[in-house]
Amino acid sequence: MKTILLLGAGMSSSSLIRYLLEESEKFDWKLNVVDQNTVLVLKKIANHPRAEALSFNALDTTERRKNIEEADLVISMLPARFHPDIAKDCIELKTNLITPSYLAPEMKALTEKAVQAGVIIMNEVGVDPGIDHMSAMQIIHKIQGLGAEMVSFKSFCGGLIAPESDNNPWHYKFTWNPRNVVLAGQGSAAAFIQNNEFKYIPYNQLFKRTERFVIGDFGEFEGYANRDSFAYRETYGLFDIKTIYRGTLRRPNFCDAWNVFVELGMTDDSYSLFESHKMSPRKFVNSFLPYHQTKTVEEKFHNFLGSERTHLFHQFEWLGLFDDERVLGLEKATPAQLIENILIGRLSLSPGDKDMLVMYHEFDYILNGKQKQILSSMICLGADQTYTAMSDTVGLPVGMMAKLILNGEFNKPGIHIPVDREVYEPILSELKSFGISFQEIENDL
């Protein structure tokens, strides 16, 4: 029997736990799950004979190392900042590790030690990053196999609300950490390459520079640029590509409205507001608008929007931004914390809501002197609030990667991301059996 140690049983772990337990009888696995919320773990493992809820502090080095040493494989669903330390333990104790998080420089620096220890550490094997890499590399390798030249690659992904649960003017609900949504794009400029020119979009322009497109029968979407697309030339082996761009998907008008928050300064997380605990949404909004003796907050907000954006006003009104009865009650809160509090009250999933994960790729290439294009898209709809589209698309690839490692089908020591054919082919193939598949359209340009 092989033992899997899972660190973290949050939202994105639900489908992973179910998958591992469903496969455990066939492959003789035992699953140990650790989380601060033991009640949550017990609910998710549901008295399964091959699962156990462990009670220890996963951030305590001594306790963690003891359990890592007894495991054949560790899967960490903890926040990314903890992964380098966990990886160091795994290398020293010669235990393989999987995380869905971005490959941080601190993790990459462990490559030589991992190889010497004979330990596999697979990162970026969730959805974004993860399925995006695998689906992209499958088509890139196919195009290269034709002897064609890749000239442009664009990739977008977004966690959204399913059409049947889309009942608000933002056409959005939180399916992931709300704080990450509020702070998205801050800290550095979005960087990409367009027609051999390096381009940068600073945060104050990010939500103005969007692209729109139609995906299947699901209608219009728009995308804004992610932070650093440069690095993906190396990731995908596209060193000479003329255009490479990665972005995040939203529905039309979301970015235009979100940019109002950015312009007003409501997403700033660098300072606290005076007497923030006494603020209502109305007072919060008014604190960012100029003083006027007679004009109402609504009138000043309309003035700020201007005639070109007046159609967006109902989105802010729907959020309850002009409510003066509700007290936010957050001590020493930053603007970002207050707007997050307001948004959570209106954009959280309701009972019965279903989420949606959308991924979209554009590949432009030249074959025999002719310009061609492949459009590849994937839509995944969640089943309920436990087995969400986000949980499926993050957790299932992690579980499938675990199976590849435990069964010896992937046995390359070192620090990896899932861009090799021996990883993406079996995982993408198995994902189809769960209804997670890509539709491709080929065009002549």
C-alpha positions in Angstrom: 0.0 0.0 0.0 1.2 3.5 -0.9 0.5 6.5 1.2 -0.5 9.9 -0.1 -0.2 12.9 2.3 -2.5 15.7 1.3 -1.9 19.1 2.9 -5.0 21.3 2.6 -8.6 20.4 2.1 -10.1 23.7 0.9 -12.4 24.4 -2.0 -10.0 23.3 -4.7 -9.3 20.0 -2.9 -12.9 18.5 -3.1 -12.6 16.9 -6.5 -9.0 15.9 -5.8 -10.0 14.0 -2.7 -12.9 12.3 -4.4 -10.7 11.3 -7.3 -8.0 9.8 -5.1 -10.4 7.9 -3.0 -12.2 6.5 -6.1 -8.8 5.3 -7.4 -7.5 4.1 -4.1 -9.0 0.6 -4.2 -7.7 -0.1 -7.7 -4.2 1.0 -7.0 -3.9 0.2 -3.3 -3.5 3.7 -1.9 -4.1 5.2 1.5 -5.0 9.0 1.7 -4.0 11.0 4.8 -5.6 14.5 4.7 -4.5 17.4 6.9 -6.3 20.7 7.3 -7.0 23.2 10.2 -10.7 22.4 9.8 -10.9 18.7 10.8 -14.7 18.8 10.5 -14.3 19.8 6.8 -11.9 16.9 6.2 -14.2 14.3 7.8 -17.0 15.6 5.7 -15.0 15.2 2.5 -13.6 11.8 3.2 -17.0 10.6 4.3 -15.8 7.6 6.4 -13.9 6.1 3.4 -11.9 3.1 4.6 -8.8 4.2 2.8 -8.8 7.8 4.2 -7.8 9.3 7.4 -8.1 12.8 8.8 -4.8 13.8 10.5 -4.6 16.5 13.1 -1.4 18.4 13.1 -0.1 21.8 12.1 1.2 21.4 8.5 3.3 24.5 9.0 5.1 23.0 12.0 8.4 21.6 10.6 8.8 18.9 13.1 5.2 17.6 12.8 5.2 17.9 9.0 8.5 16.1 8.5 7.4 13.1 10.5 4.3 12.6 8.2 6.2 13.4 5.0 8.7 10.7 6.0 5.9 8.1 6.2 4.4 9.1 2.9 5.2 7.9 -0.7 3.8 11.2 -2.2 3.0 14.6 -0.8 0.4 16.8 -2.4 0.4 20.4 -1.1 -2.7 22.5 -1.7 -1.5 25.1 0.8 -0.7 28.7 -0.2 2.2 28.9 -2.6 4.5 30.7 -0.1 4.8 27.5 1.9 5.9 25.3 -0.9 9.6 25.9 -1.0 10.0 24.8 2.7 7.8 21.7 2.0 9.9 20.9 -1.0 13.1 21.1 1.0 11.6 18.6 3.5 10.6 16.3 0.6 14.0 16.4 -1.0 15.8 15.6 2.3 13.3 12.8 3.1 13.2 11.5 -0.5 9.5 11.9 -0.9 7.9 13.1 -4.2 5.8 16.3 -4.2 3.0 17.8 -6.3 1.7 21.4 -6.1 -0.7 23.3 -8.4 1.2 26.6 -7.7 3.4 28.6 -10.0 7.0 27.6 -10.0 8.7 30.2 -7.8 12.4 31.0 -8.2 13.0 29.6 -4.7 11.5 26.3 -5.9 13.4 26.3 -9.2 16.7 26.8 -7.3 16.2 23.3 -5.7 16.5 21.6 -9.1 20.0 20.1 -8.6 19.2 18.9 -5.0 16.0 17.2 -6.2 17.8 15.5 -9.0 20.6 14.3 -6.7 18.0 13.0 -4.2 16.0 11.3 -7.0 12.9 13.2 -6.0 10.2 14.4 -8.4 8.6 17.8 -7.7 5.8 18.7 -10.1 4.5 22.2 -10.0 1.8 24.1 -12.0 -0.4 21.1 -12.6 -3.8 22.6 -11.8 -5.8 24.6 -14.3 -4.1 28.0 -14.7 -1.3 27.1 -14.4 -1.7 23.5 -15.5 -4.3 22.6 -18.0 -3.3 25.8 -19.9 0.2 24.5 -20.3 -0.8 20.9 -21.2 -3.5 21.9 -23.8 -1.1 24.6 -25.3 1.8 22.2 -25.6 -0.3 19.5 -27.2 -1.2 21.9 -30.1 2.2 23.6 -30.3 3.9 20.2 -30.7 1.3 19.2 -33.3 2.0 22.4 -35.3 5.7 22.0 -35.0 5.4 18.4 -36.1 3.9 19.7 -39.4 7.1 21.7 -39.9 5.1 24.9 -39.5 6.4 28.2 -37.9 4.5 29.5 -34.9 4.0 33.3 -35.2 1.5 34.1 -32.5 0.1 32.5 -29.3 -2.5 34.0 -27.1 -4.1 32.3 -24.1 -6.9 33.3 -21.7 -8.5 31.7 -18.7 -11.2 32.8 -16.3 -13.2 31.5 -13.4 -16.7 32.8 -13.9 -20.4 32.0 -13.1 -22.3 29.5 -15.1 -25.0 31.0 -17.4 -27.8 29.5 -15.4 -26.6 31.2 -12.3 -25.7 34.5 -14.0 -28.2 36.9 -12.4 -26.4 40.1 -11.8 -25.2 43.0 -14.0 -21.5 42.2 -13.5 -22.1 38.7 -14.9 -19.6 37.6 -12.3 -19.4 35.9 -8.9 -16.4 34.9 -6.7 -15.4 31.4 -7.5 -11.9 31.9 -6.0 -10.2 34.0 -3.3 -11.9 37.4 -3.4 -8.8 39.2 -2.2 -6.9 37.9 -5.2 -9.5 39.3 -7.5 -9.4 42.7 -5.8 -5.6 42.9 -6.0 -5.3 41.3 -9.5 -2.7 43.0 -11.6 -1.1 45.1 -8.9 2.6 45.1 -8.2 4.0 45.1 -11.7 3.1 45.9 -15.3 1.6 43.3 -17.6 4.3 42.4 -20.1 3.9 40.7 -23.5 5.3 40.7 -27.0 3.2 41.9 -30.0 4.6 41.7 -33.5 8.2 41.5 -32.2 7.7 44.6 -30.0 7.9 44.4 -26.2 4.7 45.9 -24.7 3.9 46.9 -21.1 0.6 47.8 -19.5 0.8 49.5 -16.1 -1.9 48.7 -13.5 -3.7 52.1 -14.1 -4.2 51.1 -17.7 -4.7 47.3 -17.4 -8.5 47.1 -17.5 -8.8 49.6 -20.4 -6.7 47.5 -22.7 -8.9 44.4 -23.4 -9.6 42.0 -26.2 -13.1 40.6 -27.0 -14.1 37.4 -28.7 -16.9 34.8 -28.9 -16.4 31.4 -27.5 -18.7 28.6 -28.8 -22.3 29.0 -27.7 -21.4 30.8 -24.5 -21.3 34.3 -26.1 -18.9 37.2 -25.7 -15.9 37.4 -23.3 -13.2 39.9 -22.9 -9.6 39.4 -21.6 -7.1 41.6 -19.9 -3.3 40.9 -19.8 -1.7 38.8 -17.1 1.6 40.0 -15.5 4.4 38.4 -17.4 4.0 36.7 -20.8 7.7 36.9 -21.6 8.7 33.9 -19.6 6.4 31.7 -21.6 8.7 31.8 -24.6 11.1 29.6 -22.7 8.3 27.6 -21.1 6.8 26.6 -24.4 10.0 26.6 -26.4 8.8 29.5 -28.6 12.0 31.7 -28.4 11.4 33.4 -31.8 7.7 33.9 -31.7 6.5 37.3 -32.7 3.5 37.6 -30.4 2.8 35.9 -27.1 0.1 37.1 -24.7 -1.6 35.5 -21.7 -4.7 37.0 -20.1 -7.7 36.6 -17.8 -11.3 36.3 -19.0 -14.3 38.2 -17.8 -17.7 39.1 -19.4 -18.1 42.3 -21.4 -18.4 45.5 -19.2 -16.8 43.9 -16.2 -13.4 45.5 -17.0 -14.8 48.9 -17.8 -16.6 48.9 -14.5 -13.7 47.5 -12.5 -11.5 50.2 -13.9 -13.6 52.8 -12.1 -12.6 51.2 -8.8 -8.9 51.4 -10.0 -9.2 55.1 -11.1 -10.9 56.1 -7.8 -8.2 54.2 -5.8 -10.6 51.8 -4.1 -8.3 48.7 -4.8 -5.3 50.3 -3.1 -4.0 48.1 -0.3 -1.2 50.3 0.9 -2.8 52.4 3.6 -5.7 52.4 6.1 -8.7 54.7 6.1 -9.4 56.9 9.2 -12.3 55.5 11.2 -12.9 52.8 8.6 -15.0 50.8 11.1 -17.7 53.5 11.0 -18.0 53.7 7.3 -21.0 52.7 5.3 -20.6 51.8 1.6 -21.9 55.3 0.8 -19.4 57.1 3.1 -16.6 54.9 1.6 -17.5 55.9 -1.9 -17.9 59.5 -1.0 -14.5 59.6 0.6 -13.0 59.2 -2.9 -15.2 61.8 -4.6 -14.6 65.6 -4.5 -16.5 67.7 -2.0 -19.6 69.5 -3.3 -22.1 71.5 -1.2 -25.2 70.4 -3.0 -24.6 67.4 -5.2 -25.4 64.0 -3.9 -23.0 61.1 -3.9 -24.9 59.6 -6.9 -24.6 62.8 -8.8 -20.8 63.1 -8.1 -20.4 59.4 -9.1 -22.2 60.1 -12.4 -19.9 63.1 -13.0 -16.9 60.9 -12.5 -18.2 58.3 -14.9 -18.9 60.9 -17.6 -21.3 60.5 -20.5 -19.3 57.6 -22.1 -19.6 55.4 -19.0 -23.0 56.4 -17.6 -24.4 53.0 -18.8 -22.3 51.4 -16.1 -23.9 53.2 -13.2 -26.5 50.5 -12.6 -23.7 48.0 -11.9 -22.4 50.1 -9.0 -25.9 50.8 -7.7 -26.7 47.1 -7.7 -23.7 46.5 -5.5 -25.2 48.7 -2.8 -22.4 51.2 -3.0 -24.8 54.1 -2.1 -26.2 52.3 0.9 -25.9 54.4 4.0 -27.5 52.0 6.5 -25.0 49.2 6.5 -21.9 49.7 8.6 -18.8 47.9 7.2 -17.2 47.6 10.6 -13.6 46.9 9.6 -11.0 48.4 11.9 -8.0 50.1 10.2 -9.0 48.8 6.8 -7.4 49.6 3.5 -9.5 50.7 0.6 -9.0 47.2 -1.0 -10.3 45.5 2.2 -13.4 47.7 2.3 -14.3 47.2 -1.4 -13.7 43.4 -1.0 -16.1 43.4 1.9 -18.8 45.2 -0.1 -18.3 42.9 -3.1 -18.4 39.7 -1.1 -21.9 40.8 0.1 -23.2 40.9 -3.4 -21.0 38.7 -5.6 -20.7 35.5 -3.5 -22.1 32.3 -4.7 -25.7 31.6 -3.5 -27.0 28.1 -2.6 -27.6 26.3 -5.8 -25.2 28.4 -7.9 -22.8 26.8 -10.3 -19.5 28.1 -11.5 -17.8 28.0 -14.9 -14.2 27.7 -16.0 -13.3 29.0 -19.4 -10.1 28.6 -21.3 -9.3 29.9 -24.8 -6.2 29.7 -27.0 -5.3 31.2 -30.3 -2.4 29.7 -32.3 -1.3 31.5 -35.5 1.2 29.7 -37.7 2.6 29.6 -41.2 2.6 26.3 -43.1 3.9 26.0 -46.7 3.7 29.8 -47.0 0.1 30.0 -45.9 -1.1 31.7 -42.7 -3.3 29.4 -40.6 -5.0 29.6 -37.2 -6.2 27.1 -34.6 -8.8 28.3 -32.0 -9.0 26.0 -29.0 -11.5 26.4 -26.2 -12.7 24.6 -23.1 -15.8 25.3 -21.0 -16.2 23.4 -17.7 -19.4 23.8 -15.6 -19.5 23.0 -11.9 -21.9 20.4 -10.5 -22.6 22.3 -7.2 -20.8 24.4 -4.6 -18.6 21.5 -3.5 -17.6 20.0 -6.8 -17.1 23.2 -8.6 -15.6 23.7 -12.1 -12.7 25.3 -10.3 -12.3 22.3 -8.0 -12.5 19.9 -10.9 -10.0 21.7 -13.1 -7.5 22.3 -10.3 -7.9 19.0 -8.5 -8.4 16.4 -11.2 -5.0 17.1 -13.0 -3.3 17.0 -9.6 -4.8 13.6 -8.9 -3.9 12.3 -12.3 -0.4 13.4 -11.9 -0.3 11.6 -8.6 -1.3 8.4 -10.4 1.4 8.8 -13.0 4.1 9.2 -10.3 2.8 6.5 -8.0 2.5 4.0 -10.8 6.0 4.8 -12.1 4.7 6.2 -15.4 6.6 9.5 -14.8 9.9 9.0 -13.0 12.1 11.9 -13.9 13.7 13.4 -10.8 13.9 17.2 -10.6 11.7 20.3 -10.6 9.0 20.1 -13.3 6.0 21.7 -14.9 3.6 19.7 -17.1 4.9 20.5 -20.6 6.3 17.1 -21.5 4.3 14.8 -23.8 4.5 11.9 -21.3 2.6 14.1 -18.8 0.1 16.0 -20.9 -1.1 13.2 -23.2 -2.4 10.9 -20.4 -3.8 13.7 -18.3 -5.6 15.4 -21.2 -6.9 12.1 -22.3 -8.3 11.1 -18.9 -9.8 14.6 -18.4 -12.0 14.0 -21.4 -13.7 11.2 -19.5 -14.7 13.8 -16.9 -16.1 16.1 -19.6 -13.1 18.4 -19.6 -12.1 18.7 -23.3 -11.1 21.2 -25.9 -12.9 22.1 -29.1 -10.7 23.1 -32.0 -11.5 25.3 -35.0 -9.0 25.6 -37.8 -9.0 28.7 -40.1 -7.0 30.0 -43.1 -6.0 33.6 -42.5 
